[in-house]
Every structure is written in C-alpha cells, then in structure tokens.
Amino acid sequence: MIYVVEVPEQAAPRAWFAYDEADFARKVEAGDARQPWEIFDSLSPRELLDDLGHADIDAAARERYPAICALGDSHGWDTALYRADHLLGAGVLSPEPVSERAALEAALAARGGVTCVYYGDRDAIGAFEGADPRIAGKDHWHARRALYEQLVALEVLADDN
C-alpha cells in the first residue's frame, strides 16, 4: 500500500491510499490538470516521430519537426527521453532518468501545502507515531489523525481510541 497525507494551506488535512504504483499513478493523474503523459512519460525521439506519423527520419520529418530531430541527432534516436512537467518544466524532454515515483510526488507537491507519501504500512505507521517531522508534534495533530483514520479504515491499525 501507498499512503498519502495532503495538508493544504487553507483546508483540513486528508489522507488517502493507493493499492500499488499503478493505482497511485491513476489517482494522482485524476487530480491533476495536466495529461498523464505530461506528468510522466518516457519515449525515444524515434517513437515521438512515429507517434506523429513519420516512420522514417527523412527530410520531411526534419523540416516539420526540427526540435525532435535535433534531440535524436544529439542523444541518439533510441535513447529514452523523460518528460515530467512538474519536475522538469512544461514540455521539457531530458535524457537524464526521472522515476515515475518522483514525477508523481512532484505533481502532488505542485498542489501546494505539504504532501507526505509513505510506501508501505511500516513507513505510514512510523509517520503516525512521530517519525516524520512534517506531521509530528501537536501542531500537526490533524494530519496525523487523518493518517490514523486511513490506517484504521484499512485495518492496518486497530481503532482503540
């Protein structure tokens, strides 16, 4: 399980969960104004041209899509290029690897406030018990309570309060 605690600047904290990485991606994408491929994508210059209807890297492709061709010429036509708009900037393609996890966390962070993501029951329980300074202490009681309620709802913790 993946647990998320969102503490918006002007609203009550909320906690939610995802079953796995794919579910996490779906839920982050559903709450974002950007398209899923703008949040995270990985493809080569050759794949980009092919998606645009140019199976061949010819003069017509070079004339119509000079930026894509420049990427292919400089980085290699089959080199993976990463897009993560919240992390790299809108429309930026980079040959430096970007993990989908980092891109999704950046999308959550772009919503403002504080966002905490815990990959597994142990990390989430630890955060509830005070191991994460972003939600520790009495000033962050509501955030920890939201996480606690999520953990109880999923029967990770017993409701003994």
Residue frames as a rotation matrix with the C-alpha (Angstrom) as fourth column:
MET 1
0.577 0.817 0.000 0.00
0.817 -0.577 0.000 0.00
0.000 0.000 -1.000 0.00
ILE 2
-0.642 -0.635 0.429 0.96
0.619 -0.760 -0.198 3.59
0.452 0.139 0.881 -0.59
TYR 3
0.289 0.703 -0.649 -0.35
0.937 -0.346 0.042 6.21
-0.195 -0.621 -0.759 1.81
VAL 4
-0.485 -0.362 0.796 -0.60
0.561 -0.827 -0.035 9.92
0.671 0.429 0.604 1.09
VAL 5
0.141 0.478 -0.867 -1.24
0.882 -0.459 -0.109 12.75
-0.450 -0.749 -0.486 3.53
GLU 6
-0.302 -0.150 0.942 -2.06
0.667 -0.739 0.096 16.09
0.681 0.657 0.323 1.97
VAL 7
-0.024 0.215 -0.976 -2.00
0.854 -0.504 -0.132 19.18
-0.520 -0.836 -0.172 4.17
PRO 8
0.136 0.135 0.981 -3.31
0.800 -0.600 -0.029 22.06
0.585 0.789 -0.190 2.04
GLU 9
-0.829 -0.525 0.192 -2.52
0.349 -0.754 -0.556 25.60
0.437 -0.394 0.809 3.10
GLN 10
-0.743 0.594 0.310 -6.17
-0.658 -0.732 -0.174 26.58
0.124 -0.334 0.934 3.64
ALA 11
0.311 0.875 -0.371 -8.03
-0.701 0.475 0.532 23.32
0.642 0.095 0.761 4.24
ALA 12
0.559 -0.034 0.829 -8.15
-0.694 0.527 0.490 20.34
-0.454 -0.849 0.271 6.55
PRO 13
-0.579 -0.808 -0.106 -5.57
-0.770 0.500 0.396 17.58
-0.267 0.311 -0.912 6.03
ARG 14
0.677 0.735 -0.032 -6.69
-0.708 0.639 -0.302 14.47
-0.202 0.227 0.953 4.22
ALA 15
-0.488 -0.780 0.391 -5.20
-0.604 0.626 0.494 11.03
-0.630 0.005 -0.776 3.86
TRP 16
0.690 0.643 -0.333 -5.75
-0.696 0.463 -0.549 8.52
-0.199 0.610 0.767 1.10
PHE 17
-0.076 -0.703 0.707 -4.19
-0.285 0.695 0.660 5.33
-0.956 -0.151 -0.253 -0.16
ALA 18
0.310 0.099 -0.946 -3.30
-0.937 0.202 -0.286 3.51
0.163 0.974 0.155 -3.34
TYR 19
0.939 0.114 0.324 -3.03
-0.185 0.963 0.196 -0.25
-0.290 -0.244 0.925 -3.68
ASP 20
0.267 -0.863 0.428 0.15
0.791 0.450 0.414 -0.12
-0.550 0.228 0.804 -5.77
GLU 21
-0.631 -0.636 -0.443 2.24
0.265 -0.714 0.648 2.10
-0.729 0.292 0.619 -8.07
ALA 22
-0.802 0.369 0.471 -0.28
0.487 -0.054 0.872 1.87
0.347 0.928 -0.136 -10.95
ASP 23
0.259 0.930 -0.261 -3.18
0.916 -0.151 0.371 2.84
0.306 -0.335 -0.891 -8.68
PHE 24
0.034 -0.369 -0.929 -1.06
0.622 -0.719 0.309 5.67
-0.782 -0.588 0.205 -7.24
ALA 25
-0.914 -0.400 0.063 -0.40
0.277 -0.504 0.818 6.99
-0.296 0.765 0.572 -10.75
ARG 26
-0.406 0.842 0.356 -4.11
0.702 0.038 0.711 6.81
0.585 0.539 -0.606 -11.67
LYS 27
0.429 0.625 -0.652 -5.16
0.902 -0.334 0.273 8.69
-0.047 -0.705 -0.708 -8.54
VAL 28
-0.286 -0.586 -0.758 -2.53
0.429 -0.786 0.446 11.41
-0.857 -0.198 0.476 -8.90
GLU 29
-0.939 -0.081 0.334 -3.38
0.344 -0.251 0.905 11.83
0.010 0.965 0.263 -12.59
ALA 30
-0.112 0.989 0.100 -7.11
0.894 0.056 0.444 12.07
0.434 0.139 -0.890 -11.82
GLY 31
0.588 0.348 -0.730 -6.50
0.722 -0.633 0.280 15.07
-0.365 -0.692 -0.623 -9.55
ASP 32
-0.373 -0.819 -0.437 -4.13
0.372 -0.563 0.738 16.92
-0.850 0.112 0.515 -11.86
ALA 33
0.508 0.564 -0.652 -4.94
-0.298 -0.595 -0.747 19.41
-0.808 0.573 -0.134 -14.63
ARG 34
-0.272 -0.699 -0.662 -2.14
-0.914 -0.028 0.406 18.02
-0.302 0.715 -0.631 -16.80
GLN 35
0.634 0.394 -0.666 -2.46
-0.651 0.737 -0.184 15.00
0.418 0.550 0.723 -19.05
PRO 36
0.909 -0.287 0.301 -0.92
0.007 0.734 0.679 11.73
-0.416 -0.615 0.670 -17.74
TRP 37
0.518 -0.748 0.415 1.86
0.837 0.341 -0.429 11.90
0.179 0.569 0.803 -20.35
GLU 38
0.361 -0.382 0.851 2.70
-0.106 -0.923 -0.370 15.44
0.926 0.043 -0.374 -19.14
ILE 39
0.805 -0.044 0.591 3.03
-0.593 -0.023 0.805 14.20
-0.022 -0.999 -0.044 -15.56
PHE 40
-0.078 -0.867 0.492 5.36
-0.491 0.463 0.738 11.35
-0.867 -0.185 -0.462 -16.59
ASP 41
0.963 0.265 -0.047 6.42
-0.179 0.501 -0.847 9.80
-0.201 0.824 0.530 -19.85
SER 42
-0.085 -0.990 0.114 9.44
-0.384 0.138 0.913 8.12
-0.919 0.034 -0.392 -21.34
LEU 43
0.787 0.285 0.547 9.97
0.366 0.498 -0.786 7.66
-0.497 0.819 0.288 -25.06
SER 44
-0.267 -0.947 0.177 12.66
0.655 -0.044 0.754 7.96
-0.707 0.318 0.632 -27.68
PRO 45
-0.417 0.064 -0.907 12.91
-0.497 -0.851 0.168 10.58
-0.761 0.521 0.387 -30.46
ARG 46
-0.966 0.067 -0.248 12.14
-0.178 0.522 0.834 7.79
0.185 0.850 -0.493 -32.93
GLU 47
-0.550 0.807 -0.215 8.94
0.831 0.504 -0.235 6.93
-0.081 -0.307 -0.948 -31.03
LEU 48
-0.251 0.421 -0.871 7.97
0.168 -0.868 -0.468 10.61
-0.953 -0.264 0.147 -30.93
LEU 49
-0.678 -0.053 -0.733 8.28
-0.655 -0.409 0.635 10.92
-0.333 0.911 0.242 -34.69
ASP 50
-0.926 0.343 -0.158 6.43
0.225 0.837 0.499 7.66
0.303 0.426 -0.852 -35.20
ASP 51
-0.391 0.806 -0.445 3.57
0.747 -0.004 -0.665 8.90
-0.537 -0.592 -0.600 -32.97
LEU 52
-0.139 0.276 -0.951 3.39
-0.257 -0.938 -0.234 11.97
-0.956 0.212 0.201 -35.23
GLY 53
0.791 0.577 0.206 3.09
-0.024 0.364 -0.931 9.82
-0.612 0.731 0.302 -38.34
HIS 54
0.536 -0.696 -0.479 6.72
-0.801 -0.240 -0.548 9.83
0.266 0.677 -0.686 -39.50
ALA 55
0.959 -0.168 0.228 8.06
0.078 0.930 0.358 6.29
-0.272 -0.326 0.905 -39.50
ASP 56
0.352 -0.865 0.357 11.16
0.890 0.191 -0.413 7.45
0.289 0.463 0.838 -41.38
ILE 57
0.343 -0.377 -0.861 13.65
0.372 -0.787 0.493 10.07
-0.862 -0.489 -0.130 -40.34
ASP 58
-0.029 -0.257 0.966 13.64
1.000 0.001 0.030 11.85
-0.009 0.966 0.257 -43.66
ALA 59
-0.865 -0.354 0.356 13.78
0.408 -0.908 0.089 15.40
0.292 0.222 0.930 -44.99
ALA 60
-0.080 0.923 0.375 10.05
0.028 -0.374 0.927 15.88
0.996 0.085 0.004 -44.43
ALA 61
0.604 0.250 -0.757 10.35
0.704 0.279 0.653 14.86
0.374 -0.927 -0.008 -40.77
ARG 62
-0.354 -0.833 -0.424 13.40
0.926 -0.377 -0.031 17.09
-0.134 -0.404 0.905 -40.31
GLU 63
-0.767 0.115 0.632 11.58
0.197 -0.894 0.402 20.04
0.611 0.433 0.663 -41.88
ARG 64
0.167 0.973 0.159 8.37
-0.015 -0.159 0.987 19.56
0.986 -0.168 -0.012 -39.94
TYR 65
0.976 0.176 -0.131 9.86
0.103 0.156 0.982 18.55
0.193 -0.972 0.134 -36.54
PRO 66
0.304 -0.941 0.151 13.33
-0.144 -0.202 -0.969 20.09
0.942 0.272 -0.197 -36.25
ALA 67
0.084 -0.271 0.959 13.38
-0.968 -0.251 0.014 20.04
0.237 -0.929 -0.284 -32.43
ILE 68
0.791 0.235 0.565 12.62
-0.396 0.900 0.180 16.32
-0.467 -0.366 0.805 -32.24
CYS 69
0.861 -0.509 -0.016 15.21
0.271 0.484 -0.832 15.61
0.431 0.712 0.555 -34.93
ALA 70
0.157 -0.820 0.551 17.78
-0.564 -0.532 -0.632 17.67
0.811 -0.211 -0.546 -33.03
LEU 71
0.346 0.026 0.938 17.10
-0.894 0.312 0.321 15.56
-0.284 -0.950 0.131 -29.92
GLY 72
0.956 0.055 0.288 17.53
0.024 0.965 -0.262 12.38
-0.292 0.257 0.921 -31.94
ASP 73
0.639 -0.761 0.110 20.75
0.099 -0.060 -0.993 13.62
0.763 0.646 0.037 -33.53
SER 74
0.022 -0.693 0.721 22.26
-0.721 -0.510 -0.468 14.75
0.692 -0.510 -0.511 -30.24
HIS 75
-0.072 -0.002 0.997 21.14
-0.941 0.331 -0.067 11.98
-0.330 -0.944 -0.026 -27.88
GLY 76
-0.980 -0.190 0.066 20.53
-0.152 0.914 0.376 9.06
-0.132 0.359 -0.924 -30.22
TRP 77
-0.500 0.828 -0.254 17.30
-0.645 -0.161 0.747 8.05
0.578 0.538 0.614 -31.90
ASP 78
0.174 0.570 -0.803 16.57
0.148 0.791 0.593 5.20
0.974 -0.221 0.053 -29.50
THR 79
-0.857 -0.485 -0.172 17.63
0.282 -0.163 -0.945 6.93
0.431 -0.859 0.276 -26.28
ALA 80
0.078 0.901 -0.426 14.86
0.956 0.054 0.289 7.25
0.283 -0.429 -0.857 -23.72
LEU 81
-0.757 -0.156 0.635 13.83
0.032 -0.979 -0.202 10.84
0.653 -0.132 0.746 -23.08
TYR 82
-0.472 0.542 -0.695 11.89
0.881 0.304 -0.362 11.64
0.016 -0.784 -0.621 -19.93
ARG 83
-0.445 0.443 0.778 9.06
-0.057 -0.882 0.469 14.10
0.894 0.164 0.418 -19.52
ALA 84
-0.126 0.418 -0.899 7.90
0.979 0.201 -0.044 15.17
0.162 -0.886 -0.435 -16.08
ASP 85
0.066 0.179 0.982 6.42
0.432 -0.892 0.134 18.65
0.900 0.415 -0.136 -16.37
HIS 86
0.936 0.319 0.149 6.08
0.004 -0.434 0.901 19.27
0.352 -0.842 -0.408 -12.62
LEU 87
0.636 -0.763 -0.116 9.73
0.491 0.285 0.823 18.32
-0.595 -0.580 0.556 -12.15
LEU 88
-0.294 -0.848 0.442 11.49
0.852 -0.022 0.524 19.46
-0.434 0.530 0.728 -15.34
GLY 89
-0.582 0.198 -0.788 9.22
-0.323 -0.946 0.001 22.20
-0.746 0.255 0.615 -16.67
ALA 90
0.444 0.892 0.084 6.43
-0.221 0.200 -0.954 22.14
-0.868 0.405 0.286 -19.23
GLY 91
0.969 0.118 -0.219 7.33
-0.239 0.202 -0.950 20.18
-0.068 0.972 0.224 -22.33
VAL 92
0.131 -0.991 -0.005 10.95
-0.988 -0.131 0.078 19.53
-0.078 -0.005 -0.997 -21.37
LEU 93
0.968 0.018 -0.251 12.39
-0.065 0.982 -0.178 16.22
0.243 0.188 0.952 -22.58
SER 94
0.330 -0.878 0.347 15.55
-0.941 -0.277 0.193 15.11
-0.073 -0.390 -0.918 -20.81
PRO 95
0.257 -0.310 -0.915 17.88
-0.326 0.864 -0.384 12.16
0.910 0.397 0.121 -21.36
GLU 96
-0.790 -0.490 0.369 18.58
-0.486 0.132 -0.864 12.14
0.374 -0.862 -0.343 -17.60
PRO 97
-0.516 0.616 -0.595 16.46
0.469 0.785 0.405 9.42
0.717 -0.070 -0.694 -15.99
VAL 98
-0.589 0.502 0.633 13.43
-0.773 -0.579 -0.260 10.50
0.236 -0.642 0.729 -13.99
SER 99
-0.951 0.300 -0.080 11.48
0.310 0.910 -0.274 7.97
-0.010 -0.286 -0.958 -11.97
GLU 100
-0.271 0.937 0.221 7.73
0.274 -0.145 0.951 7.85
0.923 0.318 -0.217 -12.24
ARG 101
0.215 0.301 -0.929 7.58
0.958 0.119 0.260 7.96
0.189 -0.946 -0.263 -8.46
ALA 102
-0.606 -0.525 -0.598 9.50
0.628 -0.777 0.047 11.28
-0.489 -0.347 0.800 -8.38
ALA 103
-0.898 0.309 0.312 7.28
0.074 -0.594 0.801 12.72
0.433 0.743 0.511 -11.12
LEU 104
0.037 0.968 -0.248 4.10
0.524 0.192 0.830 11.74
0.851 -0.160 -0.501 -9.27
GLU 105
0.064 -0.086 -0.994 5.39
0.977 -0.200 0.080 13.17
-0.205 -0.976 0.072 -5.99
ALA 106
-0.903 -0.401 -0.155 6.23
0.347 -0.893 0.286 16.43
-0.253 0.204 0.946 -7.81
ALA 107
-0.535 0.793 0.292 2.68
0.182 -0.229 0.956 16.53
0.825 0.565 -0.021 -9.19
LEU 108
0.332 0.638 -0.695 1.32
0.834 0.145 0.532 16.20
0.441 -0.756 -0.484 -5.65
ALA 109
-0.293 -0.552 -0.781 3.72
0.845 -0.531 0.058 18.85
-0.447 -0.643 0.622 -4.33
ALA 110
-0.901 -0.057 0.429 2.60
0.326 -0.743 0.584 21.27
0.286 0.667 0.688 -7.06
ARG 111
0.060 0.998 -0.004 -0.84
0.651 -0.036 0.758 21.35
0.757 -0.048 -0.652 -5.43
GLY 112
-0.088 -0.180 0.980 0.63
-0.456 -0.867 -0.200 23.39
0.885 -0.465 -0.006 -2.58
GLY 113
0.721 0.305 0.622 0.86
-0.683 0.159 0.713 22.82
0.119 -0.939 0.323 1.12
VAL 114
-0.405 -0.818 0.408 2.67
-0.865 0.487 0.118 19.78
-0.296 -0.305 -0.905 2.48
THR 115
0.663 0.552 -0.506 2.39
-0.679 0.728 -0.096 16.34
0.315 0.407 0.857 0.92
CYS 116
-0.301 -0.711 0.636 3.76
-0.852 0.499 0.154 13.19
-0.427 -0.495 -0.756 2.53
VAL 117
0.512 0.390 -0.766 3.94
-0.713 0.690 -0.125 9.88
0.479 0.610 0.631 0.68
TYR 118
-0.141 -0.491 0.860 4.63
-0.841 0.518 0.158 6.63
-0.523 -0.700 -0.486 2.52
TYR 119
0.018 0.034 -0.999 5.47
-0.808 0.589 0.006 3.48
0.588 0.808 0.038 0.61
GLY 120
-0.379 -0.070 -0.923 4.24
0.195 0.969 -0.153 0.74
0.905 -0.238 -0.353 2.90
ASP 121
0.649 0.721 -0.241 2.46
0.315 0.034 0.949 0.12
0.692 -0.692 -0.205 6.18
ARG 122
0.221 -0.642 -0.734 5.62
0.975 0.148 0.164 0.36
0.003 -0.752 0.659 8.25
ASP 123
-0.771 -0.540 0.339 6.51
0.566 -0.824 -0.026 3.85
0.293 0.171 0.941 6.98
ALA 124
-0.148 0.808 0.570 2.94
-0.042 -0.582 0.812 5.10
0.988 0.096 0.121 7.43
ILE 125
0.702 0.365 -0.612 2.71
0.537 0.294 0.791 3.73
0.468 -0.884 0.010 10.97
GLY 126
-0.203 -0.874 -0.441 6.09
0.979 -0.195 -0.063 5.27
-0.031 -0.445 0.895 11.78
ALA 127
-0.713 -0.010 0.701 4.90
0.242 -0.942 0.232 8.64
0.658 0.335 0.674 10.49
PHE 128
0.377 0.916 0.137 1.75
0.046 -0.166 0.985 8.40
0.925 -0.365 -0.105 12.60
GLU 129
0.667 -0.161 -0.727 3.92
0.730 0.334 0.596 7.61
0.147 -0.929 0.341 15.62
GLY 130
0.877 -0.231 -0.421 6.02
-0.021 -0.894 0.447 10.75
-0.480 -0.383 -0.789 15.05
ALA 131
0.116 -0.909 0.401 8.88
0.656 0.373 0.656 9.60
-0.746 0.187 0.640 12.80
ASP 132
-0.137 -0.115 0.984 8.07
0.917 -0.390 0.082 12.18
0.374 0.914 0.159 10.11
PRO 133
-0.653 -0.194 -0.732 8.78
0.594 -0.731 -0.337 15.73
-0.470 -0.655 0.592 11.31
ARG 134
-0.916 0.337 0.216 6.47
-0.053 -0.637 0.769 17.16
0.397 0.693 0.602 8.64
ILE 135
0.074 0.997 0.016 3.46
-0.231 0.001 0.973 15.84
0.970 -0.076 0.230 10.58
ALA 136
-0.223 -0.226 -0.948 4.96
0.797 0.518 -0.311 15.33
0.561 -0.825 0.065 14.06
GLY 137
-0.966 -0.197 -0.167 4.13
0.258 -0.690 -0.677 17.37
0.018 -0.697 0.717 17.13
LYS 138
-0.352 0.902 -0.251 0.89
0.638 0.035 -0.769 18.82
-0.685 -0.431 -0.588 18.41
ASP 139
-0.341 0.205 -0.917 0.74
-0.490 -0.871 -0.013 21.48
-0.802 0.445 0.398 15.67
HIS 140
-0.606 0.041 -0.794 0.23
-0.757 0.276 0.592 18.68
0.243 0.960 -0.136 13.13
TRP 141
-0.681 0.373 0.630 -2.25
-0.262 0.679 -0.686 16.61
-0.684 -0.632 -0.365 15.12
HIS 142
0.341 0.914 -0.218 -4.94
-0.548 0.005 -0.837 16.86
-0.764 0.405 0.502 12.41
ALA 143
0.154 -0.372 -0.915 -2.61
-0.940 0.229 -0.251 15.49
0.303 0.899 -0.315 9.73
ARG 144
-0.871 -0.489 0.041 -1.61
-0.470 0.807 -0.356 12.55
0.142 -0.330 -0.933 11.93
ARG 145
-0.383 0.817 0.431 -5.26
-0.318 0.322 -0.892 11.95
-0.867 -0.479 0.137 12.78
ALA 146
0.458 0.514 -0.726 -6.17
-0.845 -0.001 -0.534 11.82
-0.276 0.858 0.434 9.08
LEU 147
-0.314 -0.659 -0.684 -3.41
-0.760 0.606 -0.234 9.25
0.569 0.446 -0.691 8.56
TYR 148
-0.877 0.027 0.480 -4.56
-0.363 0.616 -0.699 7.30
-0.314 -0.787 -0.531 11.62
GLU 149
0.068 0.994 0.088 -8.14
-0.552 0.111 -0.826 7.18
-0.831 0.007 0.556 10.33
GLN 150
0.368 -0.013 -0.930 -6.90
-0.899 0.251 -0.360 5.88
0.238 0.968 0.081 6.97
LEU 151
-0.670 -0.701 -0.244 -4.80
-0.584 0.701 -0.409 3.20
0.457 -0.131 -0.880 8.67
VAL 152
-0.649 0.535 0.540 -7.77
-0.340 0.431 -0.836 2.13
-0.680 -0.726 -0.098 10.81
ALA 153
0.338 0.839 -0.425 -10.10
-0.777 -0.005 -0.629 2.05
-0.530 0.543 0.651 7.80
LEU 154
0.271 -0.335 -0.902 -7.69
-0.758 0.503 -0.415 -0.31
0.593 0.796 -0.118 6.06
GLU 155
0.977 0.208 0.048 -7.30
-0.181 0.687 0.703 -2.39
0.114 -0.696 0.709 9.25
VAL 156
0.148 -0.984 -0.096 -3.57
0.155 0.119 -0.981 -1.71
0.977 0.131 0.170 9.46
LEU 157
-0.912 -0.312 0.268 -4.14
-0.196 -0.242 -0.950 -0.34
0.361 -0.919 0.160 12.96
ALA 158
-0.346 0.808 -0.478 -6.85
0.876 0.460 0.144 -1.23
0.337 -0.368 -0.867 15.45
ASP 159
-0.151 0.386 0.910 -9.28
-0.093 -0.922 0.376 1.50
0.984 -0.027 0.175 16.44
ASP 160
-0.108 0.040 -0.993 -8.62
0.893 0.443 -0.079 1.65
0.437 -0.896 -0.084 20.16
ASN 161
-0.978 -0.190 -0.084 -9.40
0.208 -0.891 -0.404 5.34
0.002 -0.413 0.911 20.62
